[in-house]
Amino acid sequence: MHPPSLEELAHLQDEYVRRFKGRKEKLDIVMALRDLKALQNVASQVMQKTAKEVYLIGQGGFNMVFAIQFKDGSDIVARVHGSPSLQDVDHSKEELLLRIQSEFATIRYLKEKTTIPVPEVLHLDISFVNSVGAPYSLQERIIGPRVADMKSQGMSSDQLMNVVKQVARCEAQLLQSNFDAIGSLVYDSVTTEYRVDRATLSSVRLPHNRGPWSSTADYIYSLVASQRSDLREDGWIEKRKEWLSDLNRLIASPLKDIEAEARADHTHYTSWFAMLEESLVQLDFSAFDPPNYPFVLRHDDLSIGNVLVDYADPSCVRNIIDWEGSRVVPFWLAISNQFITKYDFHDESLVAQLSGVRLDILRSLIDSFPDADTLLAMQNLVGLHTIARVKLCNLPVAIAHKAVEDFVKSRSPDEVKHFRSMIELSLAYVNPQSREMGRLLGWET
């Protein structure tokens, strides 16, 4: 497999845009507000050579990626804020600016403190009022396919195993970082120190209280409180109806009355999350916090789509990209396995083998690695975190029930009694359709 030319990458991107109805029109709106000639001029000034062409080669939830080619044949990439997905339209510039600052503080930290392969940032302009028309960065272009691309091309199990080992060593370095709070990393250019600020925006909902938080308990409570607040907002039932309608078309025994189901779900969740909040207050989470386990840096989407490998040797990791939305989290959340999932690797025996190798590497590199029982308790806490963090209007009741049911398996009998009523409530409420929707989303319900 040979690296595609910039022209080929641009052509593939154009084909991708045209596959989705309305995507081209949204792209044109965003592109009209960006000055690519100005971007080309900045690149020429920064690199001290003449840029001759700019190609759109990628789009994410928050940025567009351009390749800038120079007359001498070399190239770099520019990540320019704004995307046809329009994920940022409802957020203030202050919040967007904090997210951008945190992303580049994270990359800077990784360059200084770790050997994790990340792109070299050549130039950064975080102003919304500049010649390009949006915040942007110039970075070295890492030439390499994503693991996701190579997997579809027939990547061998041995090659995949080598990639998993390298990614696990990178994870180990993240798990060995140590911070004093939960939130997003920022860099203070005056003191030349890193500190943890409030959590930045990402593609997943965040609590109304953005932190920073000093404990697992404070963090979890703020998430649950936000879910309760969202349930009180106008429009929740309408959003629930839309989501139920979408999934209803995919299940074997569809719901007959979407309106009634949405209203019943709202009533159920209102009572259930009030009970969850009351139950959580009775628990002690300190065993999961410093000094037992540190607050550490976590890539927010360490997936096969964000790990680049070598074209000539797909078993060699070249770079880990897309650190936007990364944050400082409790150890128990960072230890969760993002890279090896049954969505990406449908062979359960392969998933088990890869997961086992990953854990062996982490155990060998991290002091005071949790034992099997503690690790299970951490995994169950991740499940609870999931239902507290996702958009509740898009969550099957069966998943919420299963997450709490699993969570209490790792708690003491005295603590379990606080959850008995809410488990009984959801067990009586969950219907076959909710269970089927949960299975569609990857949960054993």
Secondary structure, DSSP 8 states (H G I E B T S, - for coil): -----HHHHHHHHHHHHHTSTTHHHHHHHHHHTS-HHHHHHHHHHHHTS-EEEEEEEEE-SSEEEEEEEETTS-EEEEEEE--TT-TTTTS-HHHHHHHHHHHHHHHHHHHHH-------EEEEE--SSSSSSS-EEEEE-----BHHHHHHTT--HHHHHHHHHHHHHHHHHHHT--BSSBBEEEEETTTTEEEEES----SS---SS---BSSHHHHHHHHHHHHHHHHTSTTHHHHHHHHHHHHHTTSSS--S-HHHHHHHHHHHHHHHHHHHHHHHTT---GGGSTTTS-EEEE-TT-STTSEEE-SS-TTSEEEE---TT-EEEEHHHHTS--SS-TTT---HHHHHHHHHHHHHHHHHHSTT---HHHHHHHHHHHHHHHHHHS-GGG--HHHHHHHHHHHHTTS-HHHHGGGHHHHHHHHHH--HHHHHHHHHTT---
